[in-house]
Amino acid sequence: MKQALECLVVALTWSLAVTDSNILTGANDIVVCRRDDGDLYATPFNVQFGKKDIWLPRSGHTVSLKVNGEMNPLSMTLDNRGRGYFSTTETVQTNYRFWSALFGVSDPLPNQMTDSATPAQLEKLNLLPGRNGLEFQVQTGSGSIVSTSANIFFLNCSQKIVVSDIDGTITRSNVRGFVLPALGLSDWKHEGVVELYRKISDRGYVMMYLSARAIGQSDSTRKYIFSLREEGYKMPPGPVFLHVDSIVNAFATEVIEGNPDVQKIAKMTRLRGVLGGNPLYAAYGNKDTDITAYKALNIPEDRIFRVNPDSIITRESGGPPKNYTDHIKEIDSIYPDLINL
């Protein structure tokens, strides 16, 4: 009987492992602002703990939050895919139960789970203006602590955002940009992009970095972006938003199926909903799907810029192509100074 039960556990765990391709752990950054009604609003709290850090089953684990180095009373729970959620119902936190998680009966109904924090929950974070450090922690059944980091950007709701795709826009190739940073080969970028983005940021705009990479690549992606340097310039800070899926599925979405614009539109729509109005001032991309997404969000075509593999930039509204040097010379006319008005 005992042997049969052990075989059943192994079979069920293996079945979950085969159907669950979320291997890596990671989290998206979060944008928060206080609207005119006095309440705080935020983009989703997207966090995933993969099989590399917590072997199956993961459902029911508590996710603790540490903000700016201090433990916070707010917490989340993992579902059977290893993704964090807030409960929409008043429930008493129970201890992790292996058998409930294994048989898939520990997850609440879909309408009882959300990745959005309420204004009251956001108040508990005690955020400071600007960038706040965030760490998601899970204590496993063995007692070990696994964690992943992100940032919470507490912005003014009138803040103007400049969106940049990552792969093919900061990097010089979609596929190589996807793969080479994971291999430690990070300097595959367009020459001039760091100086451009830093000068845009210095004029009061917030850069937003958007990619179809999987959320499990968040740590390596941030490390790559913010390690870039050019002649005294370094990449400016800004929220990083990746695809909430496994690496296999994210790669298929970006490279094979070729329709990452749906996910990008959804993320930018949520950001616009948080800040109100249309905070998306300008955008840089390299693929037709990038341009489609930017147009769908009503970014003016004369501020949508396409970057080709030879580091040549063109406006979607037309006009002569420019290299980065010439584009930077036009920065005063494209980006009015928001700091020294």
C-alpha positions in Angstrom: 0.0 0.0 0.0 2.8 2.4 0.9 4.7 1.6 -2.3 1.5 2.2 -4.3 1.0 5.5 -2.6 4.6 6.6 -3.3 4.2 5.6 -7.0 1.0 7.7 -7.1 2.8 10.8 -5.7 5.6 10.4 -8.1 3.2 10.0 -11.1 1.2 13.1 -10.1 4.3 15.2 -9.5 5.8 14.1 -12.8 2.5 14.9 -14.6 2.5 18.4 -13.1 6.2 18.8 -14.0 5.6 17.9 -17.7 2.6 20.3 -18.0 4.2 23.2 -16.0 7.0 24.8 -18.0 7.7 27.6 -15.5 11.2 26.8 -14.6 12.7 30.1 -13.5 11.8 32.6 -10.8 11.3 36.3 -11.5 9.1 39.4 -11.1 8.0 42.5 -13.0 8.5 46.0 -11.7 5.4 47.9 -10.4 4.3 51.5 -11.0 2.2 53.2 -8.3 0.7 56.7 -8.3 -1.7 58.6 -6.1 -4.7 59.8 -8.1 -6.8 62.9 -7.6 -9.3 60.9 -5.5 -6.5 60.4 -2.9 -6.2 56.6 -3.5 -3.1 54.7 -4.6 -3.3 52.7 -7.9 -0.7 50.2 -9.2 0.2 48.0 -12.1 -0.1 44.2 -11.4 2.1 42.5 -8.9 3.5 39.8 -11.3 5.8 37.4 -9.6 6.5 33.8 -10.4 8.5 31.1 -8.5 9.7 28.4 -10.8 10.5 24.8 -10.4 14.2 25.6 -10.1 13.6 27.2 -6.7 10.4 25.4 -5.5 9.8 21.9 -6.8 6.2 20.9 -7.3 3.6 21.4 -5.9 3.9 25.1 -5.3 0.3 26.0 -4.7 -0.5 27.5 -1.3 3.0 28.8 -0.4 2.9 32.3 1.2 4.9 35.1 -0.5 6.2 37.6 2.0 7.1 41.1 0.8 10.1 43.2 1.9 10.0 46.8 0.9 13.2 48.9 1.1 14.8 46.3 3.2 11.9 46.0 5.8 9.5 43.2 6.1 5.9 44.3 5.2 2.6 43.1 6.5 1.3 42.6 3.0 1.6 39.1 1.5 0.6 37.0 -1.5 0.0 33.3 -2.1 1.3 31.1 -4.9 -1.1 29.3 -7.3 -0.4 25.9 -8.9 1.7 27.6 -11.6 3.9 29.3 -9.0 2.4 32.8 -9.6 1.6 35.1 -6.8 -1.9 36.4 -6.1 -3.9 38.4 -3.6 -7.2 36.9 -2.3 -10.3 38.9 -3.2 -12.1 37.3 -0.2 -11.6 37.5 3.5 -9.7 34.3 4.3 -7.6 33.0 7.2 -4.0 32.3 6.1 -3.4 28.6 6.6 -0.2 26.6 6.5 1.0 25.1 3.2 -0.5 21.6 2.7 1.4 19.3 0.4 -1.5 17.0 -0.4 -4.0 19.7 -1.2 -1.4 21.4 -3.5 -0.5 18.1 -5.1 -4.1 17.2 -6.1 -4.7 20.7 -7.3 -7.5 21.5 -4.8 -5.8 24.3 -2.9 -6.3 27.1 -5.4 -9.3 29.4 -4.9 -11.7 30.0 -7.7 -10.3 32.3 -10.5 -12.6 35.2 -9.4 -11.1 34.9 -5.9 -7.5 35.6 -7.0 -6.0 38.8 -8.4 -2.6 40.3 -9.2 -3.9 43.8 -8.4 -3.4 45.3 -4.9 -6.2 47.5 -3.5 -5.6 51.1 -2.4 -5.7 50.0 1.2 -3.1 47.2 0.6 -0.8 49.7 -1.3 -0.9 52.1 1.7 0.7 49.3 3.8 3.8 49.5 1.6 4.9 52.9 3.0 6.4 53.9 -0.3 8.9 56.7 -0.8 8.8 58.9 -4.0 10.7 57.4 -6.8 12.2 53.9 -6.8 11.6 51.5 -3.9 13.3 48.1 -3.6 11.0 45.1 -3.4 11.8 41.5 -2.5 9.4 38.6 -2.7 10.3 35.8 -0.3 8.9 32.2 0.0 9.8 29.8 2.8 9.7 26.3 1.3 8.6 23.1 3.0 12.2 22.3 3.8 12.5 25.6 5.6 14.8 27.3 3.1 14.1 30.9 1.9 13.9 31.6 -1.9 13.5 35.1 -3.2 13.3 37.4 -6.2 13.6 41.1 -6.5 11.9 43.9 -8.3 11.2 47.6 -8.0 8.2 49.8 -7.2 8.2 53.1 -8.9 6.1 55.6 -7.0 5.5 58.3 -9.6 3.5 61.5 -10.0 0.4 60.7 -12.1 1.4 63.4 -14.5 4.7 61.7 -15.3 5.5 61.3 -19.0 6.8 57.9 -20.1 9.1 56.9 -23.0 8.7 53.3 -23.9 11.5 51.2 -25.3 11.4 47.6 -26.5 14.5 45.7 -25.5 15.3 42.9 -28.0 16.2 44.4 -31.3 15.9 48.0 -30.0 18.4 48.1 -27.2 20.0 44.9 -28.4 20.8 44.6 -32.1 18.9 41.4 -32.7 15.6 40.0 -31.4 16.9 36.4 -31.2 20.5 37.2 -30.2 19.2 39.7 -27.7 17.0 37.0 -26.3 19.8 34.4 -26.0 23.2 36.0 -25.7 22.5 37.8 -22.3 21.5 34.5 -20.8 24.9 33.2 -21.9 26.7 36.1 -20.3 27.4 37.9 -23.6 25.7 41.2 -22.8 27.3 43.9 -24.9 25.2 43.3 -28.1 23.6 46.7 -28.2 23.1 49.7 -30.5 25.9 52.2 -30.1 24.4 55.4 -28.9 21.3 54.0 -27.2 22.6 54.5 -23.6 23.5 58.2 -24.3 20.1 58.8 -25.9 18.1 57.3 -23.1 20.1 58.9 -20.4 19.6 62.4 -22.0 15.9 61.7 -22.3 15.7 60.8 -18.6 17.7 63.9 -17.6 15.0 66.0 -19.2 12.4 64.6 -16.8 11.0 61.6 -18.7 10.8 58.1 -17.2 12.1 55.3 -19.4 10.0 52.1 -19.5 11.6 48.9 -20.7 9.3 46.4 -22.4 10.0 42.9 -23.6 8.5 39.6 -24.7 11.2 37.8 -22.6 9.8 35.5 -19.9 9.3 36.9 -16.4 11.8 34.2 -15.2 14.5 36.3 -17.0 13.8 39.4 -15.0 16.9 39.3 -12.9 19.3 38.8 -15.9 17.4 41.3 -18.0 17.7 44.1 -15.4 21.3 43.2 -14.8 21.9 43.4 -18.5 20.1 46.7 -19.1 21.5 48.6 -16.2 25.1 47.4 -16.7 25.3 49.2 -20.1 27.7 52.1 -20.2 28.8 54.5 -23.0 31.5 57.2 -22.5 30.4 58.2 -19.0 26.7 57.6 -19.6 24.8 54.8 -17.9 21.3 53.5 -18.7 18.7 55.4 -16.7 16.5 53.6 -14.1 12.9 52.7 -15.1 10.3 49.9 -14.7 11.0 46.7 -16.6 8.0 44.7 -17.8 8.4 41.2 -19.2 6.0 38.5 -20.5 4.3 36.6 -17.6 5.0 33.1 -19.0 7.7 30.4 -19.3 10.8 31.0 -21.4 9.6 28.4 -23.9 6.2 30.0 -24.3 7.7 33.6 -24.3 10.2 32.6 -27.0 7.4 31.1 -29.1 5.3 34.2 -28.7 8.2 36.5 -29.8 10.1 34.5 -32.4 7.8 31.7 -33.7 4.3 33.0 -33.5 5.4 36.7 -33.9 2.5 38.2 -32.0 4.1 39.8 -28.8 2.1 43.0 -29.5 -0.9 41.7 -27.6 1.0 41.3 -24.4 2.7 44.7 -24.8 -0.6 46.5 -25.5 -2.0 44.9 -22.3 0.9 46.1 -20.2 0.9 49.6 -21.5 -2.9 49.8 -21.1 -2.6 48.9 -17.5 0.1 51.5 -17.0 -2.1 54.1 -18.7 -5.0 53.1 -16.5 -2.9 53.6 -13.4 -1.4 57.0 -14.3 -4.6 58.3 -16.0 -4.9 60.1 -19.4 -2.2 59.2 -21.8 1.2 59.3 -20.2 2.9 57.5 -23.1 4.9 60.3 -24.7 7.2 58.5 -27.2 8.3 55.0 -28.0 11.2 53.1 -29.7 10.9 49.7 -31.3 12.3 47.6 -34.2 9.5 45.2 -35.3 6.1 45.8 -36.9 4.5 44.4 -33.8 6.2 47.1 -31.7 4.9 49.8 -33.9 1.4 48.2 -34.0 1.3 48.2 -30.2 2.5 51.8 -29.9 -0.1 53.0 -32.5 -2.9 51.1 -30.6 -2.0 53.1 -27.5 -2.3 56.4 -29.4 1.3 57.4 -29.2 1.7 60.1 -31.9 3.4 58.8 -35.0 5.9 61.6 -35.1 7.2 60.3 -31.7 7.2 56.6 -32.7 10.8 55.6 -33.7 11.8 52.4 -35.5 15.4 51.2 -35.0 16.9 48.9 -37.7 19.8 46.4 -37.2 22.3 49.1 -38.5 21.3 51.5 -35.7 19.4 53.8 -38.1 16.3 55.5 -36.6 13.2 56.5 -38.6 10.0 58.3 -37.5 6.8 56.4 -38.2 5.4 59.6 -39.6 8.1 59.8 -42.2 11.2 61.9 -42.8 14.9 61.1 -43.4 16.5 58.3 -41.4 19.0 59.4 -38.7 21.8 57.7 -36.9 22.0 58.0 -33.2 24.3 61.0 -33.3 21.9 63.0 -35.4 18.9 61.8 -33.4 20.5 63.0 -30.2 21.1 66.4 -31.7 17.3 66.7 -32.2 16.5 65.9 -28.6 15.6 69.5 -27.6 12.9 69.6 -30.3 11.5 66.1 -29.6 11.7 66.1 -25.8 10.9 69.5 -24.1 12.7 69.9 -20.8 10.2 68.9 -18.1 12.5 69.8 -15.2 13.5 73.4 -16.1 10.2 74.6 -17.4 
